[in-house]
Structure formats: C-alpha cells, structure tokens
Amino acid sequence: MAPTMTPTILIVGATGNTGRSLVKTRLIRNTNLASHRILAVTRNTDSPAAKEPAKVSGIVLVQQNLGRDR
C-alpha cells in the first residue's frame, strides 16, 4: 500500500498584507484544515511579522526571496 501524504497548502508572501490576513483569518481559525500542513513562504523568517505564524502548530516557515535581486 502506498503511503498517504498530508495535504499541504502553500502560501507565498505569508507575512505580507494578503498572506498574513489569509493565515490569520482563513487557516488558523478553520478547523477543517487542522490536518493540513501549511508552508508559509517569507523573505525573512526572523522578521517580526514572521513570529506570529511561526507560533501556530502546523505552519512551517520557509525563507525564500522570489523577487529580483536589486
């Protein structure tokens, strides 16, 4: 039998305005998603904005800058 995979949700820009709102209002409070793993992409996992999502069980912060180098 093949192993089952945990459903995963990817949020790019998790500490920006839209991503932060999504994490707070849609995912953290939605008990239907409690069994999902959430990958939250942010430019800086050490930023103050990244501290709150990092406290939530099931959310994994991933540091990656997807923009152009300036």
PDB file with SEQRES, HELIX, SHEET and CRYST1 records, atoms N, CA, C and O in Angstrom:
SEQRES   1 A   70  MET ALA PRO THR MET THR PRO THR ILE LEU ILE VAL GLY          
SEQRES   2 A   70  ALA THR GLY ASN THR GLY ARG SER LEU VAL LYS THR ARG          
SEQRES   3 A   70  LEU ILE ARG ASN THR ASN LEU ALA SER HIS ARG ILE LEU          
SEQRES   4 A   70  ALA VAL THR ARG ASN THR ASP SER PRO ALA ALA LYS GLU          
SEQRES   5 A   70  PRO ALA LYS VAL SER GLY ILE VAL LEU VAL GLN GLN ASN          
SEQRES   6 A   70  LEU GLY ARG ASP ARG                                          
HELIX    1 AA1 ASN A   17  SER A   21  1                                   5    
HELIX    2 AA2 LEU A   22  LEU A   27  3                                   6    
HELIX    3 AA3 THR A   31  LEU A   33  5                                   3    
HELIX    4 AA4 PRO A   48  ALA A   54  1                                   7    
SHEET    1 AA1 3 THR A   8  VAL A  12  0                                        
SHEET    2 AA1 3 ARG A  37  THR A  42  1                                        
SHEET    3 AA1 3 ILE A  59  GLN A  63  1                                        
CRYST1    1.000    1.000    1.000  90.00  90.00  90.00 P 1           1          
ATOM      1  N   MET A   1       0.829  -1.162   0.000  1.00  0.00           N  
ATOM      2  CA  MET A   1       0.000   0.000   0.000  1.00  0.00           C  
ATOM      3  C   MET A   1       0.888   1.243   0.000  1.00  0.00           C  
ATOM      4  O   MET A   1       1.885   1.300   0.720  1.00  0.00           O  
ATOM      5  N   ALA A   2       0.523   2.235  -0.807  1.00  0.00           N  
ATOM      6  CA  ALA A   2       1.296   3.468  -0.895  1.00  0.00           C  
ATOM      7  C   ALA A   2       1.066   4.325   0.346  1.00  0.00           C  
ATOM      8  O   ALA A   2      -0.047   4.378   0.869  1.00  0.00           O  
ATOM      9  N   PRO A   3       2.124   4.999   0.820  1.00  0.00           N  
ATOM     10  CA  PRO A   3       1.946   5.862   1.988  1.00  0.00           C  
ATOM     11  C   PRO A   3       1.060   7.057   1.643  1.00  0.00           C  
ATOM     12  O   PRO A   3       1.074   7.548   0.514  1.00  0.00           O  
ATOM     13  N   THR A   4       0.301   7.511   2.617  1.00  0.00           N  
ATOM     14  CA  THR A   4      -0.528   8.683   2.382  1.00  0.00           C  
ATOM     15  C   THR A   4       0.268   9.940   2.696  1.00  0.00           C  
ATOM     16  O   THR A   4       1.119   9.946   3.585  1.00  0.00           O  
ATOM     17  N   MET A   5      -0.016  10.999   1.958  1.00  0.00           N  
ATOM     18  CA  MET A   5       0.677  12.266   2.159  1.00  0.00           C  
ATOM     19  C   MET A   5      -0.264  13.243   2.853  1.00  0.00           C  
ATOM     20  O   MET A   5      -1.465  13.259   2.584  1.00  0.00           O  
ATOM     21  N   THR A   6       0.280  14.041   3.731  1.00  0.00           N  
ATOM     22  CA  THR A   6      -0.500  15.077   4.397  1.00  0.00           C  
ATOM     23  C   THR A   6      -0.839  16.155   3.384  1.00  0.00           C  
ATOM     24  O   THR A   6       0.051  16.621   2.673  1.00  0.00           O  
ATOM     25  N   PRO A   7      -2.100  16.566   3.296  1.00  0.00           N  
ATOM     26  CA  PRO A   7      -2.438  17.665   2.392  1.00  0.00           C  
ATOM     27  C   PRO A   7      -1.651  18.912   2.795  1.00  0.00           C  
ATOM     28  O   PRO A   7      -1.520  19.217   3.981  1.00  0.00           O  
ATOM     29  N   THR A   8      -1.134  19.621   1.809  1.00  0.00           N  
ATOM     30  CA  THR A   8      -0.285  20.782   2.063  1.00  0.00           C  
ATOM     31  C   THR A   8      -0.834  22.002   1.348  1.00  0.00           C  
ATOM     32  O   THR A   8      -1.280  21.923   0.203  1.00  0.00           O  
ATOM     33  N   ILE A   9      -0.794  23.134   2.040  1.00  0.00           N  
ATOM     34  CA  ILE A   9      -1.182  24.417   1.467  1.00  0.00           C  
ATOM     35  C   ILE A   9       0.062  25.293   1.444  1.00  0.00           C  
ATOM     36  O   ILE A   9       0.764  25.408   2.448  1.00  0.00           O  
ATOM     37  N   LEU A  10       0.337  25.916   0.289  1.00  0.00           N  
ATOM     38  CA  LEU A  10       1.486  26.804   0.143  1.00  0.00           C  
ATOM     39  C   LEU A  10       0.991  28.239   0.093  1.00  0.00           C  
ATOM     40  O   LEU A  10       0.142  28.587  -0.728  1.00  0.00           O  
ATOM     41  N   ILE A  11       1.529  29.068   0.976  1.00  0.00           N  
ATOM     42  CA  ILE A  11       1.193  30.492   0.969  1.00  0.00           C  
ATOM     43  C   ILE A  11       2.470  31.258   0.667  1.00  0.00           C  
ATOM     44  O   ILE A  11       3.415  31.251   1.456  1.00  0.00           O  
ATOM     45  N   VAL A  12       2.488  31.916  -0.477  1.00  0.00           N  
ATOM     46  CA  VAL A  12       3.635  32.740  -0.856  1.00  0.00           C  
ATOM     47  C   VAL A  12       3.358  34.160  -0.379  1.00  0.00           C  
ATOM     48  O   VAL A  12       2.280  34.700  -0.623  1.00  0.00           O  
ATOM     49  N   GLY A  13       4.317  34.758   0.293  1.00  0.00           N  
ATOM     50  CA  GLY A  13       4.122  36.095   0.842  1.00  0.00           C  
ATOM     51  C   GLY A  13       3.316  36.055   2.126  1.00  0.00           C  
ATOM     52  O   GLY A  13       2.457  36.907   2.353  1.00  0.00           O  
ATOM     53  N   ALA A  14       3.590  35.075   2.959  1.00  0.00           N  
ATOM     54  CA  ALA A  14       2.795  34.842   4.167  1.00  0.00           C  
ATOM     55  C   ALA A  14       2.875  35.960   5.195  1.00  0.00           C  
ATOM     56  O   ALA A  14       2.015  36.041   6.072  1.00  0.00           O  
ATOM     57  N   THR A  15       3.884  36.826   5.114  1.00  0.00           N  
ATOM     58  CA  THR A  15       3.990  37.920   6.072  1.00  0.00           C  
ATOM     59  C   THR A  15       3.610  39.257   5.460  1.00  0.00           C  
ATOM     60  O   THR A  15       3.685  40.286   6.132  1.00  0.00           O  
ATOM     61  N   GLY A  16       3.208  39.258   4.208  1.00  0.00           N  
ATOM     62  CA  GLY A  16       2.709  40.479   3.570  1.00  0.00           C  
ATOM     63  C   GLY A  16       1.258  40.717   3.964  1.00  0.00           C  
ATOM     64  O   GLY A  16       0.692  39.947   4.740  1.00  0.00           O  
ATOM     65  N   ASN A  17       0.656  41.766   3.441  1.00  0.00           N  
ATOM     66  CA  ASN A  17      -0.717  42.114   3.827  1.00  0.00           C  
ATOM     67  C   ASN A  17      -1.712  41.003   3.530  1.00  0.00           C  
ATOM     68  O   ASN A  17      -2.463  40.598   4.418  1.00  0.00           O  
ATOM     69  N   THR A  18      -1.733  40.510   2.319  1.00  0.00           N  
ATOM     70  CA  THR A  18      -2.703  39.488   1.938  1.00  0.00           C  
ATOM     71  C   THR A  18      -2.381  38.147   2.582  1.00  0.00           C  
ATOM     72  O   THR A  18      -3.272  37.491   3.122  1.00  0.00           O  
ATOM     73  N   GLY A  19      -1.133  37.736   2.533  1.00  0.00           N  
ATOM     74  CA  GLY A  19      -0.745  36.447   3.109  1.00  0.00           C  
ATOM     75  C   GLY A  19      -0.960  36.376   4.596  1.00  0.00           C  
ATOM     76  O   GLY A  19      -1.421  35.361   5.118  1.00  0.00           O  
ATOM     77  N   ARG A  20      -0.628  37.451   5.284  1.00  0.00           N  
ATOM     78  CA  ARG A  20      -0.808  37.493   6.737  1.00  0.00           C  
ATOM     79  C   ARG A  20      -2.290  37.383   7.098  1.00  0.00           C  
ATOM     80  O   ARG A  20      -2.664  36.673   8.031  1.00  0.00           O  
ATOM     81  N   SER A  21      -3.117  38.091   6.350  1.00  0.00           N  
ATOM     82  CA  SER A  21      -4.563  38.027   6.578  1.00  0.00           C  
ATOM     83  C   SER A  21      -5.092  36.623   6.321  1.00  0.00           C  
ATOM     84  O   SER A  21      -5.933  36.126   7.070  1.00  0.00           O  
ATOM     85  N   LEU A  22      -4.608  35.991   5.275  1.00  0.00           N  
ATOM     86  CA  LEU A  22      -5.035  34.626   4.948  1.00  0.00           C  
ATOM     87  C   LEU A  22      -4.673  33.659   6.066  1.00  0.00           C  
ATOM     88  O   LEU A  22      -5.491  32.835   6.473  1.00  0.00           O  
ATOM     89  N   VAL A  23      -3.462  33.761   6.551  1.00  0.00           N  
ATOM     90  CA  VAL A  23      -3.026  32.879   7.633  1.00  0.00           C  
ATOM     91  C   VAL A  23      -3.891  33.093   8.869  1.00  0.00           C  
ATOM     92  O   VAL A  23      -4.344  32.128   9.484  1.00  0.00           O  
ATOM     93  N   LYS A  24      -4.122  34.349   9.233  1.00  0.00           N  
ATOM     94  CA  LYS A  24      -4.886  34.642  10.453  1.00  0.00           C  
ATOM     95  C   LYS A  24      -6.349  34.243  10.345  1.00  0.00           C  
ATOM     96  O   LYS A  24      -6.859  33.518  11.199  1.00  0.00           O  
ATOM     97  N   THR A  25      -7.021  34.706   9.314  1.00  0.00           N  
ATOM     98  CA  THR A  25      -8.469  34.554   9.277  1.00  0.00           C  
ATOM     99  C   THR A  25      -8.957  33.273   8.646  1.00  0.00           C  
ATOM    100  O   THR A  25      -9.977  32.733   9.075  1.00  0.00           O  
ATOM    101  N   ARG A  26      -8.283  32.779   7.666  1.00  0.00           N  
ATOM    102  CA  ARG A  26      -8.786  31.613   6.951  1.00  0.00           C  
ATOM    103  C   ARG A  26      -8.227  30.300   7.472  1.00  0.00           C  
ATOM    104  O   ARG A  26      -8.967  29.330   7.639  1.00  0.00           O  
ATOM    105  N   LEU A  27      -6.956  30.263   7.725  1.00  0.00           N  
ATOM    106  CA  LEU A  27      -6.323  28.990   8.033  1.00  0.00           C  
ATOM    107  C   LEU A  27      -6.270  28.678   9.520  1.00  0.00           C  
ATOM    108  O   LEU A  27      -6.573  27.557   9.927  1.00  0.00           O  
ATOM    109  N   ILE A  28      -5.894  29.644  10.327  1.00  0.00           N  
ATOM    110  CA  ILE A  28      -5.750  29.385  11.752  1.00  0.00           C  
ATOM    111  C   ILE A  28      -7.103  29.068  12.379  1.00  0.00           C  
ATOM    112  O   ILE A  28      -7.195  28.205  13.252  1.00  0.00           O  
ATOM    113  N   ARG A  29      -8.139  29.753  11.945  1.00  0.00           N  
ATOM    114  CA  ARG A  29      -9.466  29.585  12.554  1.00  0.00           C  
ATOM    115  C   ARG A  29     -10.312  28.511  11.890  1.00  0.00           C  
ATOM    116  O   ARG A  29     -11.399  28.211  12.383  1.00  0.00           O  
ATOM    117  N   ASN A  30      -9.861  27.930  10.808  1.00  0.00           N  
ATOM    118  CA  ASN A  30     -10.649  26.941  10.083  1.00  0.00           C  
ATOM    119  C   ASN A  30     -10.296  25.542  10.568  1.00  0.00           C  
ATOM    120  O   ASN A  30      -9.236  25.014  10.229  1.00  0.00           O  
ATOM    121  N   THR A  31     -11.168  24.947  11.351  1.00  0.00           N  
ATOM    122  CA  THR A  31     -10.884  23.618  11.908  1.00  0.00           C  
ATOM    123  C   THR A  31     -10.888  22.533  10.840  1.00  0.00           C  
ATOM    124  O   THR A  31     -10.329  21.459  11.058  1.00  0.00           O  
ATOM    125  N   ASN A  32     -11.507  22.791   9.687  1.00  0.00           N  
ATOM    126  CA  ASN A  32     -11.492  21.809   8.597  1.00  0.00           C  
ATOM    127  C   ASN A  32     -10.086  21.618   8.031  1.00  0.00           C  
ATOM    128  O   ASN A  32      -9.809  20.608   7.385  1.00  0.00           O  
ATOM    129  N   LEU A  33      -9.212  22.571   8.270  1.00  0.00           N  
ATOM    130  CA  LEU A  33      -7.848  22.499   7.746  1.00  0.00           C  
ATOM    131  C   LEU A  33      -6.838  22.072   8.808  1.00  0.00           C  
ATOM    132  O   LEU A  33      -5.631  22.157   8.582  1.00  0.00           O  
ATOM    133  N   ALA A  34      -7.312  21.622   9.943  1.00  0.00           N  
ATOM    134  CA  ALA A  34      -6.423  21.260  11.050  1.00  0.00           C  
ATOM    135  C   ALA A  34      -5.464  20.136  10.686  1.00  0.00           C  
ATOM    136  O   ALA A  34      -4.367  20.057  11.239  1.00  0.00           O  
ATOM    137  N   SER A  35      -5.859  19.272   9.770  1.00  0.00           N  
ATOM    138  CA  SER A  35      -4.997  18.148   9.401  1.00  0.00           C  
ATOM    139  C   SER A  35      -4.038  18.502   8.265  1.00  0.00           C  
ATOM    140  O   SER A  35      -3.260  17.651   7.835  1.00  0.00           O  
ATOM    141  N   HIS A  36      -4.080  19.735   7.775  1.00  0.00           N  
ATOM    142  CA  HIS A  36      -3.217  20.160   6.676  1.00  0.00           C  
ATOM    143  C   HIS A  36      -1.907  20.735   7.203  1.00  0.00           C  
ATOM    144  O   HIS A  36      -1.851  21.322   8.283  1.00  0.00           O  
ATOM    145  N   ARG A  37      -0.876  20.553   6.424  1.00  0.00           N  
ATOM    146  CA  ARG A  37       0.405  21.208   6.695  1.00  0.00           C  
ATOM    147  C   ARG A  37       0.412  22.489   5.880  1.00  0.00           C  
ATOM    148  O   ARG A  37       0.012  22.483   4.715  1.00  0.00           O  
ATOM    149  N   ILE A  38       0.858  23.582   6.471  1.00  0.00           N  
ATOM    150  CA  ILE A  38       0.874  24.864   5.779  1.00  0.00           C  
ATOM    151  C   ILE A  38       2.318  25.318   5.647  1.00  0.00           C  
ATOM    152  O   ILE A  38       3.016  25.499   6.645  1.00  0.00           O  
ATOM    153  N   LEU A  39       2.760  25.499   4.409  1.00  0.00           N  
ATOM    154  CA  LEU A  39       4.091  26.042   4.137  1.00  0.00           C  
ATOM    155  C   LEU A  39       3.923  27.525   3.874  1.00  0.00           C  
ATOM    156  O   LEU A  39       3.247  27.913   2.922  1.00  0.00           O  
ATOM    157  N   ALA A  40       4.524  28.351   4.697  1.00  0.00           N  
ATOM    158  CA  ALA A  40       4.390  29.799   4.601  1.00  0.00           C  
ATOM    159  C   ALA A  40       5.721  30.384   4.143  1.00  0.00           C  
ATOM    160  O   ALA A  40       6.696  30.387   4.895  1.00  0.00           O  
ATOM    161  N   VAL A  41       5.758  30.878   2.915  1.00  0.00           N  
ATOM    162  CA  VAL A  41       6.985  31.428   2.341  1.00  0.00           C  
ATOM    163  C   VAL A  41       7.082  32.908   2.692  1.00  0.00           C  
ATOM    164  O   VAL A  41       6.130  33.667   2.511  1.00  0.00           O  
ATOM    165  N   THR A  42       8.237  33.304   3.192  1.00  0.00           N  
ATOM    166  CA  THR A  42       8.508  34.693   3.532  1.00  0.00           C  
ATOM    167  C   THR A  42       9.960  35.017   3.190  1.00  0.00           C  
ATOM    168  O   THR A  42      10.804  34.123   3.134  1.00  0.00           O  
ATOM    169  N   ARG A  43      10.244  36.295   2.963  1.00  0.00           N  
ATOM    170  CA  ARG A  43      11.624  36.678   2.655  1.00  0.00           C  
ATOM    171  C   ARG A  43      12.551  36.528   3.843  1.00  0.00           C  
ATOM    172  O   ARG A  43      13.738  36.246   3.681  1.00  0.00           O  
ATOM    173  N   ASN A  44      12.002  36.719   5.058  1.00  0.00           N  
ATOM    174  CA  ASN A  44      12.850  36.698   6.248  1.00  0.00           C  
ATOM    175  C   ASN A  44      12.101  36.027   7.397  1.00  0.00           C  
ATOM    176  O   ASN A  44      11.155  36.595   7.942  1.00  0.00           O  
ATOM    177  N   THR A  45      12.515  34.845   7.754  1.00  0.00           N  
ATOM    178  CA  THR A  45      11.849  34.110   8.833  1.00  0.00           C  
ATOM    179  C   THR A  45      12.149  34.708  10.214  1.00  0.00           C  
ATOM    180  O   THR A  45      11.519  34.330  11.201  1.00  0.00           O  
ATOM    181  N   ASP A  46      13.103  35.634  10.287  1.00  0.00           N  
ATOM    182  CA  ASP A  46      13.437  36.279  11.558  1.00  0.00           C  
ATOM    183  C   ASP A  46      12.734  37.617  11.748  1.00  0.00           C  
ATOM    184  O   ASP A  46      12.912  38.268  12.778  1.00  0.00           O  
ATOM    185  N   SER A  47      11.945  38.030  10.775  1.00  0.00           N  
ATOM    186  CA  SER A  47      11.269  39.323  10.872  1.00  0.00           C  
ATOM    187  C   SER A  47      10.171  39.281  11.935  1.00  0.00           C  
ATOM    188  O   SER A  47       9.649  38.210  12.242  1.00  0.00           O  
ATOM    189  N   PRO A  48       9.819  40.434  12.495  1.00  0.00           N  
ATOM    190  CA  PRO A  48       8.734  40.473  13.482  1.00  0.00           C  
ATOM    191  C   PRO A  48       7.415  39.925  12.919  1.00  0.00           C  
ATOM    192  O   PRO A  48       6.652  39.290  13.646  1.00  0.00           O  
ATOM    193  N   ALA A  49       7.146  40.163  11.649  1.00  0.00           N  
ATOM    194  CA  ALA A  49       5.903  39.676  11.032  1.00  0.00           C  
ATOM    195  C   ALA A  49       5.863  38.154  10.949  1.00  0.00           C  
ATOM    196  O   ALA A  49       4.780  37.569  10.909  1.00  0.00           O  
ATOM    197  N   ALA A  50       7.007  37.516  10.924  1.00  0.00           N  
ATOM    198  CA  ALA A  50       7.059  36.056  10.809  1.00  0.00           C  
ATOM    199  C   ALA A  50       6.902  35.356  12.152  1.00  0.00           C  
ATOM    200  O   ALA A  50       6.691  34.144  12.195  1.00  0.00           O  
ATOM    201  N   LYS A  51       7.000  36.087  13.226  1.00  0.00           N  
ATOM    202  CA  LYS A  51       6.943  35.472  14.559  1.00  0.00           C  
ATOM    203  C   LYS A  51       5.565  34.885  14.871  1.00  0.00           C  
ATOM    204  O   LYS A  51       5.472  33.809  15.461  1.00  0.00           O  
ATOM    205  N   GLU A  52       4.498  35.581  14.482  1.00  0.00           N  
ATOM    206  CA  GLU A  52       3.151  35.093  14.808  1.00  0.00           C  
ATOM    207  C   GLU A  52       2.800  33.793  14.087  1.00  0.00           C  
ATOM    208  O   GLU A  52       2.371  32.845  14.743  1.00  0.00           O  
ATOM    209  N   PRO A  53       2.963  33.708  12.759  1.00  0.00           N  
ATOM    210  CA  PRO A  53       2.655  32.421  12.105  1.00  0.00           C  
ATOM    211  C   PRO A  53       3.528  31.282  12.601  1.00  0.00           C  
ATOM    212  O   PRO A  53       3.101  30.127  12.606  1.00  0.00           O  
ATOM    213  N   ALA A  54       4.750  31.597  13.020  1.00  0.00           N  
ATOM    214  CA  ALA A  54       5.665  30.551  13.497  1.00  0.00           C  
ATOM    215  C   ALA A  54       5.158  29.890  14.774  1.00  0.00           C  
ATOM    216  O   ALA A  54       5.547  28.764  15.083  1.00  0.00           O  
ATOM    217  N   LYS A  55       4.296  30.576  15.518  1.00  0.00           N  
ATOM    218  CA  LYS A  55       3.766  30.033  16.771  1.00  0.00           C  
ATOM    219  C   LYS A  55       2.649  29.017  16.547  1.00  0.00           C  
ATOM    220  O   LYS A  55       2.317  28.248  17.450  1.00  0.00           O  
ATOM    221  N   VAL A  56       2.072  29.012  15.351  1.00  0.00           N  
ATOM    222  CA  VAL A  56       0.897  28.184  15.094  1.00  0.00           C  
ATOM    223  C   VAL A  56       1.320  26.768  14.701  1.00  0.00           C  
ATOM    224  O   VAL A  56       2.153  26.579  13.815  1.00  0.00           O  
ATOM    225  N   SER A  57       0.741  25.794  15.364  1.00  0.00           N  
ATOM    226  CA  SER A  57       1.023  24.397  15.053  1.00  0.00           C  
ATOM    227  C   SER A  57       0.596  24.085  13.622  1.00  0.00           C  
ATOM    228  O   SER A  57      -0.493  24.475  13.198  1.00  0.00           O  
ATOM    229  N   GLY A  58       1.438  23.395  12.887  1.00  0.00           N  
ATOM    230  CA  GLY A  58       1.119  23.005  11.521  1.00  0.00           C  
ATOM    231  C   GLY A  58       1.634  23.956  10.467  1.00  0.00           C  
ATOM    232  O   GLY A  58       1.587  23.643   9.277  1.00  0.00           O  
ATOM    233  N   ILE A  59       2.132  25.128  10.884  1.00  0.00           N  
ATOM    234  CA  ILE A  59       2.688  26.081   9.924  1.00  0.00           C  
ATOM    235  C   ILE A  59       4.202  25.974   9.936  1.00  0.00           C  
ATOM    236  O   ILE A  59       4.835  26.061  10.989  1.00  0.00           O  
ATOM    237  N   VAL A  60       4.770  25.786   8.766  1.00  0.00           N  
ATOM    238  CA  VAL A  60       6.217  25.715   8.607  1.00  0.00           C  
ATOM    239  C   VAL A  60       6.650  26.936   7.815  1.00  0.00           C  
ATOM    240  O   VAL A  60       6.226  27.113   6.673  1.00  0.00           O  
ATOM    241  N   LEU A  61       7.487  27.779   8.404  1.00  0.00           N  
ATOM    242  CA  LEU A  61       8.001  28.949   7.695  1.00  0.00           C  
ATOM    243  C   LEU A  61       9.153  28.546   6.795  1.00  0.00           C  
ATOM    244  O   LEU A  61      10.034  27.782   7.191  1.00  0.00           O  
ATOM    245  N   VAL A  62       9.134  29.068   5.584  1.00  0.00           N  
ATOM    246  CA  VAL A  62      10.190  28.796   4.605  1.00  0.00           C  
ATOM    247  C   VAL A  62      10.737  30.138   4.145  1.00  0.00           C  
ATOM    248  O   VAL A  62       9.979  30.987   3.677  1.00  0.00           O  
ATOM    249  N   GLN A  63      12.043  30.340   4.270  1.00  0.00           N  
ATOM    250  CA  GLN A  63      12.659  31.589   3.844  1.00  0.00           C  
ATOM    251  C   GLN A  63      13.079  31.493   2.391  1.00  0.00           C  
ATOM    252  O   GLN A  63      13.870  30.630   2.011  1.00  0.00           O  
ATOM    253  N   GLN A  64      12.527  32.409   1.569  1.00  0.00           N  
ATOM    254  CA  GLN A  64      12.893  32.436   0.148  1.00  0.00           C  
ATOM    255  C   GLN A  64      12.505  33.780  -0.415  1.00  0.00           C  
ATOM    256  O   GLN A  64      11.375  34.228  -0.225  1.00  0.00           O  
ATOM    257  N   ASN A  65      13.427  34.438  -1.110  1.00  0.00           N  
ATOM    258  CA  ASN A  65      13.127  35.687  -1.786  1.00  0.00           C  
ATOM    259  C   ASN A  65      12.882  35.368  -3.254  1.00  0.00           C  
ATOM    260  O   ASN A  65      13.811  35.035  -3.989  1.00  0.00           O  
ATOM    261  N   LEU A  66      11.642  35.469  -3.669  1.00  0.00           N  
ATOM    262  CA  LEU A  66      11.274  35.121  -5.037  1.00  0.00           C  
ATOM    263  C   LEU A  66      11.338  36.303  -5.991  1.00  0.00           C  
ATOM    264  O   LEU A  66      11.078  36.152  -7.184  1.00  0.00           O  
ATOM    265  N   GLY A  67      11.682  37.477  -5.478  1.00  0.00           N  
ATOM    266  CA  GLY A  67      11.766  38.675  -6.308  1.00  0.00           C  
ATOM    267  C   GLY A  67      13.121  38.777  -6.976  1.00  0.00           C  
ATOM    268  O   GLY A  67      14.027  37.980  -6.729  1.00  0.00           O  
ATOM    269  N   ARG A  68      13.232  39.774  -7.823  1.00  0.00           N  
ATOM    270  CA  ARG A  68      14.519  40.027  -8.487  1.00  0.00           C  
ATOM    271  C   ARG A  68      15.498  40.630  -7.502  1.00  0.00           C  
ATOM    272  O   ARG A  68      15.108  41.354  -6.586  1.00  0.00           O  
ATOM    273  N   ASP A  69      16.767  40.329  -7.692  1.00  0.00           N  
ATOM    274  CA  ASP A  69      17.806  40.988  -6.884  1.00  0.00           C  
ATOM    275  C   ASP A  69      17.873  42.444  -7.290  1.00  0.00           C  
ATOM    276  O   ASP A  69      17.832  42.774  -8.475  1.00  0.00           O  
ATOM    277  N   ARG A  70      17.977  43.301  -6.310  1.00  0.00           N  
ATOM    278  CA  ARG A  70      18.014  44.745  -6.612  1.00  0.00           C  
ATOM    279  C   ARG A  70      19.285  45.351  -6.131  1.00  0.00           C  
ATOM    280  O   ARG A  70      19.498  46.552  -6.294  1.00  0.00           O  
TER     281      ARG A  70                                                      
END                                                                             
